[in-house]
Amino acid sequence: LQKRAKHGVTEIRRTLECAEAIKLRNINKADILIRDSHESLRKDYEVSCDEIDCLVDAANMVDGVHGARITGGGFGGCCVVTLREASIANCIDKLANAHSEMFPSQKPKFYHVFPENGCCDISYKH
């Protein structure tokens, strides 16, 4: 329970620091925080799994990758990788190869998503 509480407290700090780093375009700081977030989810909150750890670890070794972490509800499923656009194809190739070596009966899916402006208020008439 103590490790999970530690994750909650440190994740709030990381989230606030990461938002500020992104706002200031301090990508190096944001990268470190994204990677630290996954490590905390893996070791303290214990919601990662071997398949996701394989993908995250492989992603973090690819040139042009800023950071990678589990996302969603935990216990497997998805990870998000922040990277330079020019590194997308190489990253997908490296992740697919690393995953197929460890988990030959599974085939991961990859989705390209790009950042947008975020949430905003939308006015409409009834």
Secondary structure, 3 states (H helix, E strand, C coil): CHHHHHHHHHHHHHHHHHHHHHHCCCHHHHHHHHHHHHHHHHHCCCCCCHHHHHHHHHHCCCCCEEEEEEECCCCCCEEEEEECHHHHHHHHHHHHHHHHHHCCCCCCCCCCCCCCCCCCCCCCCC
